Amino acid sequence: MAVPFRKVSKTSGRMRRTHYKIEANGTTTCPKCGEAIRPHRVCPKCGSYKGKEVIKKDKAAE
């Protein structure tokens, strides 16, 4: 079994992990209602995708 010859220092380990960070999700605006949504997904507010109504949403329910 492979065993490290020397201990990895705190600096070396942290330098290796500098790119492990959280980034905010990318969002786009719905062309129909202007709501911020994740790309390539149905808008939860109006139910449209690529300009077409995919899910029926009642205006009275909103």
Z-matrix of the N, CA and C atoms (Angstrom, degrees):
N
C 1 1.448
C 2 1.519 1 109.11
N 3 1.328 2 117.53 1 136.07
C 4 1.456 3 121.08 2 -177.67
C 5 1.526 4 110.44 3 -74.64
N 6 1.310 5 114.78 4 133.12
C 7 1.461 6 121.37 5 178.72
C 8 1.529 7 107.24 6 -126.58
N 9 1.329 8 118.08 7 134.35
C 10 1.468 9 119.46 8 179.10
C 11 1.524 10 111.50 9 -60.06
N 12 1.323 11 115.40 10 136.85
C 13 1.465 12 119.99 11 -179.97
C 14 1.522 13 110.98 12 -68.81
N 15 1.336 14 116.12 13 -39.82
C 16 1.467 15 120.74 14 178.24
C 17 1.524 16 110.33 15 -130.66
N 18 1.314 17 114.47 16 156.82
C 19 1.462 18 120.56 17 177.01
C 20 1.533 19 109.62 18 -67.17
N 21 1.319 20 116.60 19 138.04
C 22 1.469 21 120.72 20 175.32
C 23 1.525 22 107.23 21 -78.62
N 24 1.325 23 116.01 22 123.72
C 25 1.464 24 119.74 23 -177.83
C 26 1.524 25 111.04 24 -67.89
N 27 1.312 26 116.91 25 161.38
C 28 1.467 27 122.25 26 178.87
C 29 1.528 28 110.80 27 -59.40
N 30 1.326 29 116.23 28 -40.51
C 31 1.464 30 120.16 29 -178.79
C 32 1.525 31 111.67 30 -65.62
N 33 1.325 32 116.99 31 -45.43
C 34 1.457 33 120.24 32 -179.03
C 35 1.526 34 111.18 33 -64.45
N 36 1.324 35 116.84 34 -42.74
C 37 1.456 36 120.51 35 179.04
C 38 1.514 37 111.68 36 -64.46
N 39 1.312 38 117.13 37 -40.98
C 40 1.469 39 120.90 38 -179.76
C 41 1.523 40 111.76 39 -71.22
N 42 1.336 41 117.19 40 -35.54
C 43 1.463 42 119.93 41 177.28
C 44 1.529 43 110.79 42 -64.76
N 45 1.324 44 117.17 43 -35.74
C 46 1.452 45 121.26 44 178.73
C 47 1.532 46 111.13 45 -68.21
N 48 1.318 47 117.10 46 -31.59
C 49 1.466 48 121.21 47 -176.59
C 50 1.530 49 114.14 48 -95.35
N 51 1.314 50 119.27 49 14.50
C 52 1.468 51 119.89 50 -176.02
C 53 1.518 52 112.93 51 -65.38
N 54 1.333 53 118.45 52 -25.70
C 55 1.459 54 120.57 53 -178.56
C 56 1.526 55 112.51 54 -90.10
N 57 1.330 56 119.06 55 1.76
C 58 1.471 57 121.99 56 177.39
C 59 1.519 58 108.20 57 -87.52
N 60 1.299 59 117.59 58 81.87
C 61 1.456 60 119.23 59 -178.41
C 62 1.518 61 110.13 60 -138.71
N 63 1.292 62 115.85 61 156.81
C 64 1.461 63 121.93 62 -178.80
C 65 1.520 64 109.40 63 -81.42
N 66 1.320 65 115.67 64 136.97
C 67 1.458 66 121.28 65 175.24
C 68 1.517 67 108.68 66 -121.13
N 69 1.303 68 116.91 67 150.84
C 70 1.459 69 121.26 68 178.83
C 71 1.522 70 109.74 69 -69.72
N 72 1.321 71 115.92 70 147.02
C 73 1.461 72 120.80 71 177.83
C 74 1.522 73 109.93 72 -66.00
N 75 1.323 74 115.84 73 141.10
C 76 1.455 75 120.38 74 175.89
C 77 1.519 76 109.86 75 -73.62
N 78 1.312 77 117.23 76 137.68
C 79 1.457 78 120.63 77 178.85
C 80 1.519 79 110.25 78 -128.83
N 81 1.320 80 115.23 79 153.97
C 82 1.455 81 122.57 80 173.17
C 83 1.521 82 107.38 81 -127.18
N 84 1.313 83 116.79 82 170.37
C 85 1.459 84 119.62 83 178.41
C 86 1.520 85 109.59 84 -101.68
N 87 1.309 86 114.80 85 142.67
C 88 1.461 87 120.88 86 177.82
C 89 1.526 88 107.91 87 -70.60
N 90 1.337 89 118.68 88 129.18
C 91 1.462 90 119.92 89 -178.59
C 92 1.526 91 113.21 90 -69.02
N 93 1.329 92 116.99 91 -20.09
C 94 1.455 93 120.43 92 -177.18
C 95 1.531 94 112.51 93 -87.39
N 96 1.354 95 116.63 94 -49.39
C 97 1.470 96 119.36 95 -174.48
C 98 1.529 97 113.49 96 -113.36
N 99 1.342 98 118.15 97 -12.67
C 100 1.459 99 120.49 98 178.07
C 101 1.513 100 114.36 99 84.64
N 102 1.312 101 118.02 100 6.41
C 103 1.464 102 122.54 101 179.42
C 104 1.528 103 109.82 102 -72.65
N 105 1.336 104 117.44 103 144.77
C 106 1.464 105 121.41 104 176.36
C 107 1.523 106 108.42 105 -77.72
N 108 1.352 107 116.49 106 123.18
C 109 1.463 108 121.47 107 -178.18
C 110 1.517 109 109.94 108 -133.79
N 111 1.336 110 117.17 109 162.01
C 112 1.450 111 122.01 110 173.37
C 113 1.525 112 108.51 111 -73.43
N 114 1.326 113 118.60 112 144.83
C 115 1.460 114 120.12 113 -177.94
C 116 1.525 115 112.88 114 -65.66
N 117 1.333 116 116.61 115 149.22
C 118 1.461 117 125.53 116 177.24
C 119 1.522 118 112.60 117 62.62
N 120 1.342 119 116.90 118 35.44
C 121 1.453 120 121.58 119 178.07
C 122 1.521 121 109.57 120 -136.32
N 123 1.324 122 115.63 121 157.22
C 124 1.460 123 121.17 122 177.89
C 125 1.530 124 108.20 123 -71.73
N 126 1.330 125 116.42 124 138.63
C 127 1.464 126 121.52 125 178.96
C 128 1.532 127 108.67 126 -69.00
N 129 1.332 128 118.67 127 123.87
C 130 1.465 129 119.72 128 -178.92
C 131 1.525 130 113.07 129 -71.60
N 132 1.314 131 117.29 130 -19.76
C 133 1.462 132 120.05 131 -177.51
C 134 1.531 133 112.01 132 -82.61
N 135 1.346 134 117.65 133 -50.33
C 136 1.470 135 119.97 134 -176.43
C 137 1.522 136 113.02 135 -106.92
N 138 1.331 137 119.16 136 -13.57
C 139 1.462 138 122.24 137 176.81
C 140 1.511 139 114.49 138 78.03
N 141 1.325 140 118.49 139 23.43
C 142 1.461 141 120.23 140 -178.85
C 143 1.525 142 110.58 141 -107.32
N 144 1.344 143 114.36 142 153.90
C 145 1.455 144 121.82 143 175.97
C 146 1.512 145 107.64 144 -142.53
N 147 1.321 146 117.11 145 123.99
C 148 1.471 147 124.16 146 -177.44
C 149 1.524 148 111.61 147 54.67
N 150 1.321 149 116.04 148 40.20
C 151 1.461 150 121.03 149 175.90
C 152 1.512 151 115.29 150 81.74
N 153 1.329 152 118.35 151 -2.11
C 154 1.458 153 121.39 152 -179.87
C 155 1.529 154 109.62 153 -112.01
N 156 1.330 155 116.04 154 144.94
C 157 1.458 156 120.18 155 179.08
C 158 1.529 157 108.88 156 -79.39
N 159 1.315 158 115.80 157 116.48
C 160 1.450 159 121.80 158 -177.27
C 161 1.529 160 110.67 159 -100.07
N 162 1.328 161 116.50 160 -40.79
C 163 1.457 162 122.95 161 179.71
C 164 1.514 163 107.98 162 -116.14
N 165 1.323 164 116.92 163 131.15
C 166 1.465 165 120.89 164 178.96
C 167 1.524 166 108.77 165 -72.40
N 168 1.314 167 115.67 166 125.83
C 169 1.456 168 122.03 167 176.52
C 170 1.521 169 107.85 168 -121.69
N 171 1.343 170 116.68 169 130.66
C 172 1.464 171 121.12 170 177.70
C 173 1.516 172 110.18 171 -81.82
N 174 1.303 173 116.44 172 137.39
C 175 1.464 174 120.14 173 176.51
C 176 1.519 175 110.49 174 -69.63
N 177 1.355 176 117.82 175 -31.64
C 178 1.462 177 121.21 176 179.31
C 179 1.525 178 111.67 177 -69.25
N 180 1.331 179 117.09 178 -31.42
C 181 1.466 180 121.15 179 -179.70
C 182 1.525 181 111.55 180 -69.24
N 183 1.323 182 116.84 181 -29.67
C 184 1.465 183 120.19 182 179.44
C 185 1.489 184 108.78 183 -77.42
